[in-house]
Amino acid sequence: MAKHKTHYEDCDVLVVGGGMAGTGATFEARHWGRDMKIICVEKANIDRSGAVAQGLYAINCYMGMQWGENQPEDHVRYARNDLMGMVREDLGYDMARHVDSTVHMFDEWGLPMMKNEKTGRYLREGKWQIMIHGESYKPIVAEAAKKSADKIYNRIMITHLLMDESQENRIGGAVGFNMRTGDFHVFRAKTVIVAAGGASHIFKPRAVGEGMGRTWYAPWSNGSAYALPIAVGAKMTQMENRIVLCRFKDGYGPVGAYFLHLKTYTQNANGENYEKKWYDQTKELVGDYIDHHPTPTCLRNHAFIQETMAGGGPIHMVTTEAFQDPHLETVGWENFLGMTVGQAVVWASQNIDPKYTNPELTTSEPYVMGSHATCSGAWVSGPEDLSPPEYFWGYNRMLTIDGLFGAGDTVGGSAHKFSSGSFTEGRLAAKAAVKYINDQKAEDIKVTDKQCEDFKEAIFKPLETYQVAQNEITGGTVSPSYISPIQGLQRLQRIMDEYVGGIATNYMTNGNMLKRGLELLAWLEEDLEKVGAEDLHQLMRAWELKHRALTSQCVTEHTMFREETRWPGYYYRGDHMKLDDDNWHCLTVSRRDPKTGKFSLEKVPVYHIVDENEKKKAS
Ligand SMILES: Cc1cc2nc3c(=O)[nH]c(=O)nc-3n(C[C@H](O)[C@H](O)[C@H](O)COP(=O)(O)OP(=O)(O)OC[C@H]3O[C@@H](n4cnc5c(N)ncnc54)[C@H](O)[C@@H]3O)c2cc1C
């Protein structure tokens, strides 16, 4: 252990992850905490990290309140409808009422925004989306964070949260290691804001072998946002609400601009509108939800999956009409060049010119995240002026651990935040974290050297395991005494794929399969004690895997608990195929006991605050 130097840093606000939410948190923490010490720790480099690393072509969440385009209430209704009723409306409203101010700052900071030539307003792609030339999006928000923080640590992966030893259930900081130097870093902090993104690669991806890494969601998002809080006993919500995306095949190019701006549409292999064909069958499963407008994302997926299973595939996006217009053709290509270059490359390699050939679509493997058309994540307090008692415990976006906050993909129950909403939520969390410190809630935190040293030993153990076990390697990679991170990852992905509703079963699972999945995950957890790492990069892979495995356990427990099929098209409980509003119009909340590793689950009421308030006003 002596060969891994230890560095100590004491601070007020520690931000874990410098993506959209993390940069927002770092920026806002400085605004409210002028004299505070603010540190941001990032696994990659904040200039090009997180899901927005390559850039985006649209900001997907902008109300346009100054022009009366949308109000926060409208966004709450929209997100509630898309998530089949299951959202935290207090969180959604709170984000929506602040998101425009965030976007206006991006504009001031130099993000190139497209403007509507006639009105001078931001150019709309859809009701909520505005179009940008977004290749520089991430470096711009990173600069704001760099100017605000006392220090940004790049290339440090946070592996564990530290707990206060003088007061129960209070945060004390975080530890991790530098993936370039191998040094051990201890951050003792009064508050921690976890903003570490969502989770890809917990379900087996469609692209394996040479294509591995080509996923829709960022392949480096490994569920730390969930595993870090779960490990210390924070409550989580809606972890069963994994998302499946309908995207261009093989390159996962986004379809939003195509549907909304280019007005392209989908059809089956016979040129038919297949969505209509599945209306009656879907109505049988979910009742009136199929009549809602816009059709919830999961139900559109459902029609796609059913049509493919019935032999109507491949499903195509009809681009050949829109691409005859040279302007739309340019927009179509630019959409990928600024955001998903890989899709353009895939089309070139497959001889597809969308002007003459309608490209294929596919449904992705499931991902776990809290900021897109899905809302898995931590159970957090809402704002004091909006939240009912069950949803409020003192500080906005604080988890059920004192002093531990979350934002972006970390936070559950608040879907459709996207990049701008995640940055906004980071700002909200930071403001509350500073208040928590100013309210003297973080006095006399005690983190002993023993707690840190124990983590140090655990963190570097995979290097030791490899060093000893490498003597037994045969055939290049096979050893009886350790498993490599890639072997462990593939085992995890198969368990999730085959038992928890991945692509192998067309997203189908049931109570018996989930029970078996949990058994296999428990054995995997045991075997991960023997994961070996031959270098620091593999050490990162080992910890990414451990975080993915813990996240997967939580997803599986939640999927088992909710005995209905709430989101057909995201997953199916074959033993409870229908949506069941009588018993399951509620949020699911879990807690893993850090001592025993056992999960307990409960139902929590879902409050429809927006329309309730309106009803009260009317009466
Ligand atoms: C393919 C794709 C397309 C999208 N398209 C759009 C779009 O067009 N418009 C739009 O508005 N939004 C879009 N989004 C959504 C948007 O990107 C996310 O909502 C947003 O990035 C979430 O912010 P976040 O901070 O939670 O996560 P991220 O931005 O992903 O940031 C998480 C950060 O945490 C770091 N990290 C992870 N683990 C650790 C650890 N253990 N220690 C330290 N650091 C860690 C990561 O490196 C990363 O920098 C898209 C997302 C994806 C995946």
The ligand as a Gaussian input file, in Angstrom:
#p B3LYP/6-31G(d) Opt

LIG

0 1
 C      -26.795000       9.694000     -26.579000
 C      -27.405000      10.803000     -25.796000
 C      -28.015000      11.840000     -26.450000
 C      -28.546000      12.895000     -25.750000
 N      -29.084000      13.906000     -26.447000
 C      -29.485000      15.011000     -25.799000
 C      -29.919000      16.141000     -26.543000
 O      -29.960000      16.138000     -27.769000
 N      -30.283000      17.243000     -25.842000
 C      -30.245000      17.306000     -24.482000
 O      -30.569000      18.357000     -23.911000
 N      -29.864000      16.232000     -23.756000
 C      -29.475000      15.085000     -24.374000
 N      -29.056000      13.999000     -23.661000
 C      -29.177000      14.007000     -22.197000
 C      -28.010000      14.655000     -21.459000
 O      -26.819000      14.310000     -22.062000
 C      -28.051000      14.198000     -20.008000
 O      -29.329000      14.512000     -19.510000
 C      -27.018000      14.872000     -19.115000
 O      -25.732000      14.721000     -19.640000
 C      -27.066000      14.273000     -17.707000
 O      -26.180000      14.978000     -16.899000
 P      -25.379000      14.261000     -15.716000
 O      -24.437000      15.277000     -15.147000
 O      -26.307000      13.564000     -14.812000
 O      -24.515000      13.119000     -16.426000
 P      -23.254000      13.313000     -17.377000
 O      -23.350000      14.565000     -18.137000
 O      -23.109000      12.047000     -18.133000
 O      -22.029000      13.485000     -16.368000
 C      -21.605000      12.484000     -15.457000
 C      -20.129000      12.719000     -15.155000
 O      -19.704000      11.934000     -14.043000
 C      -18.417000      11.403000     -14.320000
 N      -18.251000      10.209000     -13.476000
 C      -18.922000       9.034000     -13.582000
 N      -18.554000       8.192000     -12.604000
 C      -17.635000       8.857000     -11.854000
 C      -16.886000       8.510000     -10.690000
 N      -17.042000       7.325000     -10.096000
 N      -16.014000       9.424000     -10.195000
 C      -15.855000      10.641000     -10.793000
 N      -16.554000      11.013000     -11.882000
 C      -17.438000      10.144000     -12.402000
 C      -18.460000      11.114000     -15.804000
 O      -17.190000      10.974000     -16.356000
 C      -19.225000      12.336000     -16.319000
 O      -18.373000      13.408000     -16.618000
 C      -28.514000      12.910000     -24.333000
 C      -27.921000      11.847000     -23.657000
 C      -27.372000      10.796000     -24.377000
 C      -26.722000       9.671000     -23.642000

